[in-house]
Amino acid sequence: FAHSIGVFHTARALVEILDREMKRNKQIFDGRMAEVALIAALLHDLGHGPFSHTFEGVQDSRGVKKRHETWTADIIRNPNGKVRSLLEDHRDGFTEEVAALLEKEDPEHIYHAIVSSSFDADRLDYLRRDKLMTGTGAGGIDFDWLVENVRVAEIEIDAPDEDGGEPRRVPTFCLTAKARPAAEQFLLARYTLHQQVYFHKATRCVEHMIGKLLRAVAKLAAGKKSDVKKSGLPENHPLIRFFAKKGETVENYLALDDALVFGAIDAMSQAEDADVAEIATRLRERKLYKTLDIAEFGEDPGRQRGRLRRIRERFADQIKAETVMLDDKAAIGIYAEIGGDEERMHKKLHILDGDNPVEISKLSDLVHVLETKKQFTRLYFATEADRDAARR
């Protein structure tokens, strides 16, 4: 909630910048589209499930590809919900304008950049907020100087087509050349937060443990009535309702949040199902799985792959049973973001080289070096003995 308010506040600052830049470029500022972008910024995370991207990963493992952006749009459009009526009271059709902007993957106009770009309100808020809330010394950015040097310019978001047609161009936020050092620090801040906070071994281990618990509950909920009872949860519990066959409705989804899962941990720790009971008890008592980082064997990629291969062969049965969990999906580069789509050109930071916007890695050796993604590969072991055996 606090993040959403912060994103809304930052979006208002970006709207003021946009108004300034439109006047500078002798263009007409569209107040109606700015309103759409502001409310989209406020509501952008409405569709996150419990534990955010962890829940999305659980759903993905079950073959459900629905991302939180789509849930957000469904919640906004829900005729039985409270959001739609508020938006329609503002003006007819406002609901669809906001939902459609949030669903768009590629930008069509500059107002989209407020919600989704290299310099959007979301990342400008979470970088500062997460640094503050985690207490890390890493991740500082010169926000005021960056904002002062924001400009609007058109960038190419598609390569030329085979017929030699012109690539598609869209306007987005760029930074002046004198802000390049601050822009480098902005990207480094994201890099270090991922490295030290989001991809911290304890963070990733807990996420995998929660994922294992929710997958086990989902499997029972989708089974027979006798299976549901083994979860430790009553038949009408929101988790059971959602994971049941045909249970993925907006109404059931809205009943889920972090507090609901935390509140169910004790009941699940007494489940008949051994997997549910074991992982719930561990989470309640903070008895985390033991981490082995493949980087312990050195930085040489060949050596790492060799050790990982031997571990996977030796612990194949445990990996299948998830008493050993393999985490090989975390990778960090200068544009890395959890659940992100950072390869899209409008999500990359551009610096004005004269009047020409240039992607920053082409101007900055520092950014160029960090473009290549660094893979984090870890294994989480139910027992310390197995972890120690894997090290040998």
Disulfide bonds with the S-S distance in Angstrom:
none
